[in-house]
């Protein structure tokens, strides 16, 4: 069990396994580093050093009242990378973690970064606006806030259905995956998780994407019911010069878990390519 204390006194839990080129994973909301179990094992067994932390307010990290914002999340990531003196890093971010990775680059640059992978990621902007008509209406995010604040155990369990595409014809429901999602979500702080909703929904990451000057891979399911592809990866890949977009037909938001073998192989090929 490894812990790191940030400059503002917050203790973050992280995993640091294996040896070789480092891959740093940033998880989605409302989860923790445990969401990366299949990737941590696979890439660790394939000669990489794998590192994943629990974002503040999530998992086993401190449940801070303040500081649950993307500036601080990105700074936490930067402080961890610097404390471990990681170089030639591959950054992998899912969903909110994709915003964290992009914002890290926007705030701290790419001197320590080799490549970037964003999967089901929220950038550039999830919120529907006049300039972003394919985005998600604010009322949806207000509903997420209410469900998290008032009944998060049931809300998280119900959320797994669209998250993993279990409401689609021919898809077998994985009850263990649903229970694990709820388990991980309930480890975190309700305050931190409620605060984080604003960060994944209403923060514009366009300038952060423009700052990515290393090879970048976007992976997104075209049936992502949580972060619809038109307002996210399709736009983001056009903003990041020279980036690659891989679209998984029929895949859900949680494709790194439901299609782990394919995802892991694609990321491995990208890193080694």
C-alpha positions in Angstrom: 0.0 0.0 0.0 1.7 3.2 -1.2 0.7 6.7 -0.2 1.9 10.2 -1.3 1.3 13.5 0.4 0.7 16.5 -1.8 1.9 20.1 -1.1 -1.5 21.0 0.4 -1.3 18.1 2.8 -3.6 15.6 1.1 -2.7 12.0 1.2 -3.2 10.1 -2.0 -3.3 6.3 -2.4 -1.5 4.8 -5.4 -0.3 1.5 -6.9 3.2 1.2 -8.4 4.0 -2.1 -9.8 6.6 -3.6 -12.2 9.6 -2.2 -14.0 10.2 -0.5 -17.4 8.7 2.4 -19.2 6.1 3.9 -16.9 2.4 4.0 -17.8 0.3 6.2 -15.5 -3.5 5.6 -15.5 -6.1 8.2 -14.5 -9.5 6.7 -13.6 -13.0 7.8 -14.3 -15.8 9.1 -12.0 -16.8 7.9 -9.4 -14.2 5.1 -9.4 -10.6 4.6 -8.3 -7.5 3.0 -9.5 -9.2 -0.4 -9.1 -11.0 0.3 -12.4 -7.7 -0.3 -14.1 -7.1 -3.8 -12.7 -7.1 -5.6 -16.1 -4.7 -3.0 -17.6 -2.4 -2.9 -14.6 -2.0 -6.6 -14.7 -1.6 -6.9 -18.5 0.9 -4.1 -18.9 2.9 -5.0 -15.8 3.2 -8.6 -17.2 4.4 -7.1 -20.5 7.4 -5.2 -19.2 6.0 -1.9 -18.1 6.0 -0.1 -14.8 2.3 0.6 -14.1 1.1 3.4 -11.7 -2.4 4.4 -10.8 -3.6 6.7 -8.1 -7.0 7.2 -6.4 -8.0 10.8 -7.2 -8.6 12.9 -4.0 -12.1 12.3 -2.8 -12.1 8.9 -4.5 -11.2 5.4 -3.4 -8.7 5.3 -0.6 -7.3 8.8 -0.9 -8.1 11.6 1.5 -11.7 12.9 1.5 -10.9 16.6 1.3 -13.8 19.1 1.6 -12.1 21.6 -0.7 -9.8 21.2 -3.7 -12.0 18.8 -5.6 -11.4 20.6 -8.9 -9.5 19.8 -12.1 -6.7 22.3 -11.4 -5.9 20.5 -8.2 -6.4 17.0 -9.8 -3.9 17.9 -12.5 -1.5 19.3 -9.9 -1.8 16.1 -7.8 -0.9 14.1 -10.8 2.0 16.3 -11.6 3.3 16.1 -8.0 3.1 12.3 -8.0 4.9 12.0 -11.3 7.6 14.3 -10.1 7.9 12.6 -6.7 8.5 9.3 -8.4 10.7 11.0 -11.0 8.9 9.4 -13.9 10.2 10.1 -17.4 9.1 9.0 -20.8 5.6 8.4 -19.4 2.6 7.1 -21.2 -0.5 8.8 -19.8 -3.8 6.9 -20.0 -7.0 8.6 -19.0 -10.6 7.3 -19.0 -13.6 9.6 -18.9 -12.9 12.2 -16.2 -9.4 10.9 -16.1 -9.1 11.9 -19.7 -9.8 15.5 -18.6 -7.2 15.1 -15.9 -4.6 13.9 -18.3 -5.4 16.7 -20.8 -5.3 19.3 -18.0 -2.1 18.0 -16.7 -0.5 18.6 -20.1 -2.1 22.1 -20.3 -0.8 23.1 -16.9 2.5 21.2 -16.7 3.6 20.5 -20.3 5.0 17.3 -21.9 8.6 17.3 -20.8 8.0 14.0 -18.9 5.5 12.6 -21.4 6.1 10.2 -24.3 2.5 9.4 -25.4 -1.1 10.1 -24.4 -4.1 7.7 -24.6 -7.6 9.0 -23.9 -10.4 6.5 -23.8 -14.1 7.5 -23.5 -12.7 10.8 -22.4 -14.7 13.9 -21.6 -12.6 16.6 -23.5 -13.2 19.0 -25.1 -16.5 19.7 -23.4 -19.4 17.6 -22.3 -22.0 20.3 -21.7 -24.4 21.3 -24.4 -24.0 24.9 -25.4 -24.8 27.0 -28.5 -21.2 26.3 -29.7 -21.4 22.6 -28.7 -24.9 21.4 -29.8 -23.9 17.7 -29.6 -23.2 18.0 -25.9 -25.3 16.8 -22.9 -27.9 19.2 -21.4 -27.2 20.7 -18.0 -30.3 19.0 -16.6 -28.7 15.6 -17.0 -25.7 16.6 -14.9 -28.0 18.1 -12.3 -29.8 14.7 -12.1 -26.4 13.0 -11.6 -25.7 15.5 -8.8 -29.1 14.7 -7.1 -28.7 11.0 -7.5 -25.2 11.0 -6.0 -26.1 13.3 -3.1 -29.3 11.6 -2.1 -29.1 7.9 -3.0 -25.7 7.1 -4.4 -25.7 3.4 -3.7 -28.7 2.8 -5.9 -27.7 5.5 -8.3 -24.3 4.0 -8.9 -25.8 0.5 -9.3 -28.3 1.8 -11.9 -25.7 3.8 -13.7 -23.8 0.6 -14.5 -26.5 -0.4 -17.0 -25.8 2.4 -19.6 -22.1 2.6 -18.5 -21.4 -0.9 -19.7 -24.1 -1.1 -22.3 -26.1 -3.7 -20.5 -29.3 -2.2 -21.8 -28.4 -3.2 -25.4 -29.9 -6.3 -27.2 -27.7 -9.3 -27.1 -25.4 -8.0 -24.3 -25.1 -10.3 -21.3 -25.3 -8.5 -18.0 -22.3 -9.0 -15.7 -23.6 -8.6 -12.2 -20.1 -8.9 -10.7 -19.0 -5.9 -12.7 -22.0 -4.0 -11.6 -21.4 -4.8 -7.9 -17.7 -3.9 -8.2 -18.6 -0.5 -9.7 -20.8 0.2 -6.8 -18.2 -1.0 -4.3 -15.5 1.2 -5.7 -17.8 4.2 -6.0 -19.0 4.0 -2.4 -15.4 4.0 -1.1 -15.1 7.6 -2.1 -16.4 10.8 -0.6 -19.9 12.0 -1.5 -18.6 15.6 -1.3 -15.7 15.0 -3.6 -17.8 13.0 -6.0 -20.5 15.7 -6.1 -17.9 18.4 -6.7 -16.3 16.3 -9.4 -19.4 16.3 -11.5 -18.8 20.0 -12.4 -15.3 19.1 -13.5 -16.2 16.4 -16.0 -19.3 18.2 -17.3 -18.7 22.0 -17.4 -15.0 22.4 -17.8 -13.7 23.2 -21.3 -10.5 21.4 -22.1 -10.0 22.7 -25.6 -6.9 24.7 -24.8 -5.5 21.6 -22.9 -6.0 19.5 -26.0 -4.1 22.1 -28.1 -1.1 21.7 -25.8 -0.7 18.0 -26.5 2.3 17.8 -28.7 3.2 14.1 -28.3 1.6 11.1 -30.1 -2.0 10.8 -29.0 -4.5 7.9 -29.3 -8.2 8.4 -28.8 -10.3 5.2 -28.2 -14.1 5.6 -28.0 -17.2 3.4 -28.4 -19.7 4.7 -30.9 -22.4 3.5 -28.5 -21.0 5.4 -25.5 -24.2 6.5 -23.6 -22.3 8.4 -20.9 -19.8 10.5 -23.0 -21.3 10.6 -26.5 -18.6 10.4 -29.2 -19.8 13.3 -31.3 -19.1 15.9 -28.6 -16.0 14.3 -27.3 -13.5 12.1 -29.2 -14.6 13.1 -32.7 -14.0 16.7 -31.8 -10.9 16.1 -29.7 -9.1 14.1 -32.3 -9.4 17.0 -34.7 -8.0 19.4 -32.1 -4.9 17.3 -31.3 -2.6 17.6 -34.3 -1.5 14.2 -35.7 -3.6 12.2 -33.3 -5.3 8.9 -34.0 -9.0 8.0 -33.3 -10.0 4.3 -33.0 -13.8 3.8 -32.8 -15.1 0.6 -31.3 -18.4 -0.2 -33.0 -21.2 -0.8 -30.5 -18.9 -0.4 -27.5 -20.0 1.3 -24.3 -18.3 3.8 -22.0 -16.7 1.1 -19.9 -15.0 -0.6 -22.8 -11.6 -0.8 -21.1 -13.3 -3.4 -18.9 -15.9 -5.0 -21.3 -13.4 -5.1 -24.2 -10.2 -5.3 -22.2 -8.3 -7.7 -24.5 -8.9 -5.5 -27.6 -8.2 -2.3 -25.7 -5.0 -3.6 -24.2 -3.7 -4.9 -27.5 -4.5 -1.6 -29.2 -2.7 0.5 -26.5 0.3 -1.9 -26.5 0.6 -1.5 -30.3 0.4 2.3 -30.0 3.1 2.4 -27.3 5.4 0.2 -29.2 4.7 1.7 -32.6 
